[in-house]
């Protein structure tokens, strides 16, 4: 006989069965045993709670709820976390991701503006189309890959891919300035100041990696980081952006590869000693603080209040704060975390 736990893999379960499966696995406060209202009014609260839980699993999905419950799984069962608390974690995380994306947009816009200004100064409105005008021309460029050697063939491939992607973006663009430019000229490609608006975040970071050292340093100086740190931070932030955009669990995210950690953010991070070495967290606090640092470098008056308020929903105690990578509960305070850059 196939159990209900096996059934979830073999065929689709009803919403009622999905709730029952979560209860079997240790989720608490699942109001499955109720008597119809017409028979016993005393069970009205339980009945309404059950209906609310049904709507939650219908609108959010079983595996999304399961993903947010995973931190409380001990290998056999969930440690008594309540269903409504899991749903709350989902919505808290949703609000946090909205504020994170808003901050990342600030970083993306500033990065594109700086790229446009620097390339415009170096090679004019359309000189960016010739990669020899602004790219690293030879030697090893580790930002493009381990021991990646730059030569004319690599740059030609990069230029062709870039132009193909740009032409396609221009063709599909609904931007009035792009439409006006293309309709009034014979050019396929827009000026550098319009071009940056066609880039996705990854494309902007790619341009930064391709730049020669002088230009990379100029961009990094604006963000008050070294060129190496800036590129590694932007790679991490691009990953975070994708997680937020695709509605994945953000609050329980851990970085597999940690970017360099700036001395300004170290005091806010949870750390432990391994011999004589201090090891800093790879939890979500690290990318959050990186994002805060960058938006403060762009605009010291940037309001991080709503972002930090969303973070504090998950950290009502020091131990909870440490689980997501902060030094303690106080380290998430808005006044403390306003990094002086």
C-alpha positions as CSV (number, residue, x, y, z in Angstrom):
1,X,0.0,0.0,0.0
2,X,1.3,3.5,-0.9
3,X,1.5,5.9,2.0
4,X,0.5,9.6,1.7
5,X,4.1,10.6,2.0
6,X,5.0,8.5,-1.0
7,X,1.9,9.7,-2.9
8,X,3.3,13.3,-3.0
9,X,6.0,12.0,-5.4
10,X,3.9,9.6,-7.5
11,X,0.8,11.7,-8.2
12,X,-0.9,15.0,-7.4
13,X,-2.4,15.3,-3.9
14,X,-5.5,17.4,-3.1
15,X,-4.9,20.6,-1.0
16,X,-6.5,18.8,1.9
17,X,-4.0,15.9,1.5
18,X,-1.1,18.3,1.2
19,X,-2.0,19.8,4.6
20,X,-2.3,16.4,6.0
21,X,1.1,15.5,4.8
22,X,2.7,18.5,6.4
23,X,1.0,17.6,9.7
24,X,2.3,14.1,9.4
25,X,5.8,15.5,9.1
26,X,5.5,17.5,12.3
27,X,4.0,20.9,11.3
28,X,2.0,22.1,14.3
29,X,-1.4,23.8,14.6
30,X,-2.9,22.1,11.6
31,X,-6.7,22.2,12.2
32,X,-7.7,19.2,10.2
33,X,-10.3,17.7,12.6
34,X,-13.3,19.9,12.7
35,X,-17.0,19.4,12.7
36,X,-19.2,21.2,10.2
37,X,-20.6,24.5,11.4
38,X,-24.1,23.3,11.0
39,X,-23.4,20.5,13.6
40,X,-21.3,22.3,16.2
41,X,-20.8,26.0,16.4
42,X,-18.0,25.7,18.9
43,X,-15.6,24.6,16.1
44,X,-16.0,27.8,14.1
45,X,-12.5,29.1,14.9
46,X,-11.0,25.8,14.0
47,X,-13.0,25.6,10.8
48,X,-12.0,29.2,9.7
49,X,-8.4,28.4,10.5
50,X,-8.5,25.3,8.3
51,X,-10.1,27.2,5.4
52,X,-7.3,29.9,5.8
53,X,-4.6,27.2,5.6
54,X,-6.2,25.7,2.6
55,X,-6.2,29.1,0.8
56,X,-2.5,29.5,1.8
57,X,-1.4,26.2,0.4
58,X,-3.5,26.8,-2.7
59,X,-2.0,30.3,-3.4
60,X,1.6,29.7,-2.2
61,X,2.1,26.1,-3.1
62,X,3.2,23.0,-1.1
63,X,6.9,23.0,-2.0
64,X,7.3,26.8,-1.4
65,X,5.9,26.3,2.1
66,X,8.1,23.3,2.6
67,X,11.1,25.3,1.5
68,X,10.4,27.9,4.2
69,X,10.0,25.1,6.8
70,X,13.2,23.4,5.9
71,X,15.4,25.3,8.5
72,X,13.2,23.6,11.2
73,X,13.6,20.1,9.8
74,X,15.7,17.7,12.0
75,X,16.1,14.9,9.4
76,X,12.9,13.1,10.3
77,X,10.3,15.7,11.2
78,X,9.8,19.5,11.5
79,X,10.5,20.6,15.1
80,X,6.9,21.7,15.9
81,X,6.9,24.9,14.0
82,X,3.4,26.1,13.4
83,X,1.9,26.3,9.9
84,X,0.9,30.0,10.2
85,X,4.5,30.8,11.3
86,X,5.8,29.3,8.1
87,X,3.3,31.3,6.0
88,X,4.4,34.4,7.9
89,X,8.0,33.7,7.1
90,X,7.1,33.5,3.4
91,X,5.4,36.9,3.5
92,X,8.1,38.5,5.6
93,X,10.7,37.3,3.1
94,X,8.6,38.5,0.2
95,X,8.6,42.1,1.7
96,X,12.3,41.8,2.4
97,X,13.0,40.9,-1.2
98,X,11.0,43.9,-2.5
99,X,13.2,46.2,-0.5
100,X,16.4,44.4,-1.5
101,X,15.4,44.7,-5.2
102,X,14.7,48.4,-4.8
103,X,18.2,48.9,-3.3
104,X,19.8,46.7,-6.1
105,X,18.0,48.9,-8.7
106,X,19.8,51.9,-7.2
107,X,23.1,50.2,-7.6
108,X,22.3,49.1,-11.1
109,X,21.3,52.5,-12.3
110,X,24.4,54.1,-10.7
111,X,26.7,51.5,-12.3
112,X,25.2,52.1,-15.7
113,X,25.4,55.8,-15.4
114,X,29.1,55.6,-14.4
115,X,29.9,53.2,-17.3
116,X,28.2,55.5,-19.8
117,X,30.1,58.6,-18.5
118,X,33.4,56.8,-18.5
119,X,33.1,55.2,-21.9
120,X,31.7,58.5,-23.3
121,X,34.7,60.4,-22.0
122,X,37.1,57.8,-23.4
123,X,35.7,57.2,-26.9
124,X,32.7,59.4,-27.6
125,X,29.1,58.5,-28.3
126,X,29.7,55.4,-30.5
127,X,33.3,54.5,-29.8
128,X,32.2,51.8,-27.4
129,X,31.3,49.7,-30.4
130,X,35.0,49.1,-31.0
131,X,36.1,47.1,-28.0
132,X,39.7,47.9,-28.7
133,X,39.0,51.5,-27.6
134,X,38.2,50.6,-24.0
135,X,38.9,46.9,-23.2
136,X,41.9,45.3,-21.7
137,X,43.8,44.3,-24.8
138,X,46.3,41.7,-23.6
139,X,47.5,39.7,-20.6
140,X,45.5,37.7,-18.1
141,X,42.0,38.9,-17.2
142,X,41.0,36.8,-14.2
143,X,37.6,38.4,-14.1
144,X,36.6,36.7,-17.3
145,X,37.7,33.3,-16.0
146,X,40.6,31.6,-14.3
147,X,43.8,32.4,-16.1
148,X,41.8,33.8,-19.0
149,X,44.2,35.3,-21.6
150,X,43.0,38.3,-23.5
151,X,43.8,38.6,-27.3
152,X,42.2,40.0,-30.4
153,X,40.2,36.8,-31.0
154,X,38.6,36.9,-27.5
155,X,37.7,40.5,-27.9
156,X,36.2,40.0,-31.3
157,X,34.0,37.2,-30.0
158,X,32.9,39.4,-27.0
159,X,32.2,42.3,-29.4
160,X,30.1,40.2,-31.8
161,X,28.0,38.7,-28.9
162,X,27.5,42.1,-27.4
163,X,26.4,43.7,-30.6
164,X,24.0,40.9,-31.5
165,X,22.4,41.1,-28.0
166,X,22.3,44.9,-28.2
167,X,20.7,45.0,-31.7
168,X,18.0,42.5,-30.5
169,X,17.3,44.6,-27.4
170,X,17.1,47.8,-29.5
171,X,14.7,46.2,-31.9
172,X,12.3,45.1,-29.2
173,X,12.6,48.3,-27.1
174,X,9.6,50.5,-26.2
175,X,11.8,53.3,-24.9
176,X,10.7,56.5,-26.6
177,X,14.3,57.8,-26.8
178,X,15.5,54.6,-28.5
179,X,12.5,54.6,-30.9
180,X,13.1,58.2,-31.8
181,X,16.9,57.6,-32.3
182,X,16.5,54.6,-34.5
183,X,13.7,56.1,-36.6
184,X,15.6,59.3,-37.3
185,X,19.0,57.9,-38.1
186,X,20.5,55.0,-40.1
187,X,22.3,53.7,-37.0
188,X,21.6,50.2,-35.7
189,X,23.2,50.9,-32.4
190,X,22.4,53.8,-30.0
191,X,24.8,56.2,-28.3
192,X,26.6,54.9,-25.2
193,X,24.2,56.9,-23.0
194,X,21.2,55.1,-24.4
195,X,23.0,51.8,-24.7
196,X,23.4,51.3,-21.0
197,X,19.7,51.3,-20.6
198,X,19.5,48.2,-22.7
199,X,21.8,46.2,-20.4
200,X,20.7,43.7,-17.8
201,X,22.7,43.7,-14.5
202,X,24.9,40.8,-15.7
203,X,25.7,42.7,-18.9
204,X,26.8,45.8,-17.0
205,X,29.1,43.7,-14.8
206,X,30.5,42.0,-18.0
207,X,31.4,45.4,-19.4
208,X,33.2,46.3,-16.1
209,X,35.2,43.1,-16.3
210,X,36.2,43.8,-19.9
211,X,37.4,47.3,-19.2
212,X,41.1,48.1,-19.0
213,X,42.5,48.6,-15.6
214,X,42.4,52.4,-15.6
215,X,38.7,52.4,-16.3
216,X,37.9,49.7,-13.9
217,X,39.6,51.6,-11.1
218,X,37.7,54.7,-12.0
219,X,34.4,52.9,-11.6
220,X,35.5,51.2,-8.4
221,X,36.6,54.5,-6.9
222,X,33.1,55.9,-7.3
223,X,31.8,53.0,-5.2
224,X,34.6,53.3,-2.6
225,X,36.0,49.8,-3.2
226,X,38.9,48.2,-4.9
227,X,38.2,47.0,-8.5
228,X,38.6,43.4,-7.3
229,X,36.2,43.8,-4.4
230,X,33.6,45.7,-6.5
231,X,33.5,43.1,-9.2
232,X,33.2,40.2,-6.7
233,X,30.5,42.1,-4.8
234,X,28.5,42.8,-8.0
235,X,28.7,39.2,-9.0
236,X,27.2,38.2,-5.7
237,X,24.5,40.9,-5.9
238,X,23.6,39.8,-9.4
239,X,23.0,36.3,-7.9
240,X,20.9,37.8,-5.1
241,X,18.9,39.8,-7.7
242,X,18.0,36.5,-9.6
243,X,17.0,34.8,-6.3
244,X,14.7,37.7,-5.5
245,X,13.2,38.0,-9.0
246,X,12.4,34.3,-9.2
247,X,10.7,34.3,-5.8
248,X,13.1,31.9,-4.1
249,X,13.7,31.6,-0.4
250,X,16.1,34.5,0.4
251,X,16.2,34.7,4.1
252,X,17.6,31.2,4.5
253,X,20.1,31.7,1.6
254,X,23.8,30.9,2.1
255,X,26.7,31.8,-0.2
256,X,28.7,29.0,-1.5
257,X,31.6,31.3,-2.3
258,X,32.1,34.3,-0.1
259,X,33.1,37.6,-1.7
260,X,35.8,39.7,0.0
261,X,34.5,41.3,3.3
262,X,35.0,45.0,3.8
263,X,36.3,46.1,7.2
264,X,33.3,48.5,7.4
265,X,30.8,45.6,7.5
266,X,32.7,43.1,9.6
267,X,31.5,44.5,13.0
268,X,27.9,43.7,12.0
269,X,28.6,40.1,10.9
270,X,28.5,36.9,13.0
271,X,31.9,35.2,13.2
272,X,33.7,32.4,14.9
273,X,37.3,31.3,15.4
274,X,38.9,28.4,13.7
275,X,42.3,28.1,15.3
276,X,43.9,31.5,14.8
277,X,41.6,32.4,11.9
278,X,38.3,34.4,12.2
279,X,35.7,33.0,9.9
280,X,32.8,35.2,8.9
281,X,29.3,34.1,8.1
282,X,28.1,33.2,4.6
283,X,24.5,33.8,5.5
284,X,22.1,36.4,4.1
285,X,23.4,39.1,6.3
286,X,26.6,39.3,4.2
287,X,24.9,40.3,0.9
288,X,22.4,42.5,2.7
289,X,25.3,44.5,4.2
290,X,27.1,44.6,0.9
291,X,24.0,46.1,-0.7
292,X,23.7,48.7,2.1
293,X,27.3,49.7,1.8
294,X,27.0,50.3,-2.0
295,X,23.8,52.3,-1.8
296,X,25.3,54.4,1.0
297,X,28.4,55.0,-1.2
298,X,26.1,56.2,-4.0
299,X,23.8,58.2,-1.7
300,X,24.8,58.6,2.0
301,X,21.2,59.7,2.7
302,X,19.6,56.6,1.2
303,X,16.8,55.4,3.5
304,X,17.5,51.8,4.6
305,X,14.8,51.9,7.3
306,X,12.2,49.7,5.6
307,X,14.9,47.2,4.5
308,X,16.2,46.8,8.0
309,X,12.7,46.7,9.5
310,X,12.0,43.7,7.2
311,X,15.2,42.0,8.3
312,X,14.3,42.5,12.0
313,X,11.1,40.4,11.5
314,X,13.4,37.4,11.4
315,X,15.6,38.4,14.3
316,X,13.7,38.9,17.6
317,X,16.6,37.5,19.6
318,X,20.4,37.3,19.3
319,X,20.3,33.6,18.4
320,X,17.8,34.3,15.6
321,X,20.0,37.2,14.3
322,X,23.0,34.9,14.3
323,X,21.1,32.3,12.3
324,X,20.9,34.7,9.4
325,X,24.4,36.0,9.9
326,X,24.2,39.1,12.0
327,X,26.4,39.6,15.1
328,X,23.4,40.0,17.3
329,X,19.9,41.6,17.4
330,X,21.3,45.1,18.0
331,X,23.6,44.9,15.0
332,X,20.4,45.2,12.8
333,X,19.6,48.6,14.3
334,X,19.1,51.3,11.7
335,X,21.4,53.8,13.5
336,X,24.2,51.3,13.9
337,X,24.1,50.0,10.4
338,X,24.2,53.4,8.7
339,X,27.7,52.8,7.5
340,X,29.9,55.9,7.5
341,X,31.7,55.7,4.2
